[in-house]
């Protein structure tokens, strides 16, 4: 085959595909064409949401869920993207339109996240329990259930739920964050500090983990060390929080001054440190 004939053949195949597409579109019944258009719009909306363009995706999904009420998948994705966009009240408002026993796990998780987002952990607990019943090994559902338990003052139950998961997934930052949160609320300060240290070993840039590690260091009695750590990262704290750490450190120095000092000349060193800290805070 010559080069000219090859190019002609390629152009013919390309034109043939275009003509075939036009033939299919124009010969489809109106209902089928509408369904095809809806499916394309749905794909477009999902791609926008995956690209982080929730504000562009939501009107498309809202329209689809209204025009095609029998197509629950449109409503499912509308709820999910509302939750991603942190429009929690709007996500929860769609609940009456759902046949909840048939809802996929990701929709139940979205409703649970929305309920937690508006301060309704008991409602979130119900959604996450349903999700775990459908998918007992799904990490996101277990984490959501544990956080809901923690926010309901049932941190020990959350710890019991998360510890086996953390053993199976020791490098999962989301699991470690939830476990540290539960430990803190169960007043297990050393375990919480260890969990945050493990989390920071995986994600050194995690601001909240670093902030909580400093606060736990102070809570465990090492306020001067916590103050030094906080001064290295002042962006993590407000001015009032830094002042509170300085006052706590000064109090520790004053208490330490009453301990035994082998050299008389060192007797007032801790008091001097406390005065210097308080003087700086007053200024």
N, C-alpha and C positions, 0 to 999 in steps of 0.2 A: 504493500500500500504506500502510495506517495505521501509526502508531507501535506500537500494540499488536500488530498482526499481524506487524510486523517483529521485535519482541522475541520473539514466539512462535516465529517461524521460526528465529531465532538459537539459542534454547534447544533446539529440536528437532534442529538440526544438531549441537549440542554433545552432546546425549544420544545421538544416533545414532552419533557417533564412539566414545563410551564403550562403548555396547552392542556395536559392531563389534569393539572391542579385546577385550572379554570373550569374545565368540564365538570370536575367533581363538585366544586363549589356552586356552580350555577345549576346543576341538576339535582342537588340535594333538596329534600323537602324543607320548607321554612323552619319547621320545628328542629330538624336535625342541624340545620345551619346555625340556628340560635344556640343549640347545645354546644356545637363546635366552637362558636364564638365565646360562650361562657367558659368553656374549658381553657381556651387560650388566655382569656382575661384572668382566670384563676392562676394559671401558671405564671403570668406576668406579675400578679400580686405577690405570690410566694417568693419569686426571685427578688422583687423589691424588698420584701421583709428580710430575706437572707442577707441582702446587701446593706441592711441597717436603715433602709428608707421606709420606716413604719408609717410615717405620715402620708406617704404616697400610696402605700399598700392598703391602708385601712378603708378609704372610700370605695375602692374596688371590691374588697371583701364584704363590706356592708351592703353594697348594691346586690352582689351575688346572693348573699344570704336572704335578702328581702325578695328578690325576684324569683328565686328557686328555693322556697321553704322546704321542699321535700328532699333537697340535696343537703343532707346534714354535714357533709364534708366541708361545705362552704362556711357553715356556721362554726364548725370546729376550728377551722383556721382563723376565722374572724376573732374568736375568743382568745386563741393562742397569741395572735399578734397584738391584741389589746393588752394582754398581760405583759408581753415583751415591752410594749410602749409605756408600761406603768400606768395605764388607764384602768385602774383596778375596779373602780365603781362601775364603769361601763362594761367591763368583762363580767362582773357578777350580775349585772342587769340582764344578761342573755340567758341566765340559768333557766327561767321558765320555758324557754323555747327548746330546751334539750330533753331528750329521753335519756336520763342520766345512766341507767343500767347499761346502755349500749354505747356510751361515750368512750372514746379511746383513752388510754392512760395519759397521753400528753395533754388532753383537754382537762382531765381531772387535776393534773398537776398545775395547769394554768389557773384553774379556779382556786386551788389551794394557795398558790402564790398570791393571787389577787386578794383572797381573804386575809392572809397574813399582812399584806400591804396596807389594808384598811384597819388593821388592829382587831381582827376577829379570829384569833387562833383556834377557838373551839370549832368554828365553821371550817377552818382550814384542816383541822384534824380529821373531820369527817371525809373530806375530799381525798386527803392523802391515804387514809385507811382504805378507801375504795380502790385507789390506785395500787396500793400494795397487795390487796386481795387479787387484783387482776394480774399483777406482775411482781411476785414476791422478791425477786432478785434485782429489781431495777433500782439503781443507785439514787437517782434523782427523787424517786418517790420515798425512799427510806430517809433521805436527808430532810425532805420537806416534813415528813411525819415527826422526825426527831426535833426539828426546830419548833414545830407547833407544840409538842410536848414541853419543850424547854420554856416557851413563852407562856404556857399555862401553869408554870411552877412545878412541873413534873420532870425536872432535869435528870434525876436518877434513872427514870425510865428511858430517857433519851440516851444517856450514857450506855445503858445496857443494850440498847438497839444499835448504837454506833460502834461499839468496841469490836464486835465480830467483823463488821464491815471494814473497819480500819486495818484489821489484821489481813483481810483478803486484798485490800487495796491500800497498801502502806504509803504509796506515793500520790494518792489522790488528794489534791489540795482542797477540794470542796468537802470531802469527808473530814479532813483534819480541822478545817475551819468550823464545821458544825460540832465536832467533838470538843474542841477548845471552848466554844460557846457554851456547850452543855456543862463542861467541867466548871467553868466560872460560875454559872448559875447554881451549881451544886456545891459551891464554895470549896472546891478541890483545887486550891491555888497552884500547888506544885505540878499536878497533872496538866492543868491548863497551860502553865508556862512551858512544860515539855512539849505539849501539842503545838504551841505557837513556834517554838524553836524548830520543830520538825517541818512546820509549814514554811518558815522562812528559809530553811535549807533547800526547799523545792522552788519557792517563789520569793527571792530576796527583795523584790520590789513591792511586795504586798504591804501597803501603808498601814492598814488597820491591824494586821498581825504585828507589825513592828511597834505600833502605838500601844497595843494591849500588852505586849511583852514588857515595855517600860513601866506601865501602870502596875502590872503584877509584880515586877521587881520591887517597886515601892511598897506595895501591899505586904510583901513577904519580909519587910523590915530593912531593906537595903535602899532607903530613900536617897542617900547621897549618891550612890551608884546610879540610881534611876534618874536623878537630876542631871548627872553628867551625860547620860545617854540621851536625855531629852534635849539638852543644850546642843548636842550634835545634830539633832533633827527637830529644830524649833518649828518647822512647817507642819508638824503633826499635832501641835498643841496651841491652844489659845494662850494669851498673856496671863489670864487668871489661872489657868491650869499650871503654867510654869511657876507662878508665884506660890501656888499651893504646894507644889513639889519642893520648892525652896524652903518653905516654912516647915514642911515635914522633915526635910533633911536637917534643918537647924535643930528641931526638937530631938532628933536622934543624936546629934552631936552633944547636946546638953546632957542627955541620959548617959551617953558613953563617958562623959567627963567624970561621972561618979565612980567609974570602974577603976581598978588598980592601975597605977602608973609607976613603973620601976624607977623612973628618973623624975625627981621633983620639978625639974625645968620643963618637963612635958605635961605637967599636971593640967595646965589651962589651954592646951592646944585645941582641944575639941570645943571648948567654950569660945575661943577666938574664932574658930571656923563658923560656929553658930552665929556669933555677932556679925561677922562679915557677910554671911548669907542674908541675915535679917536686914542689915544696913542696906545692902543692894536692893532687896525687895522693897523696902520703904522708899528708897530713892526712885 
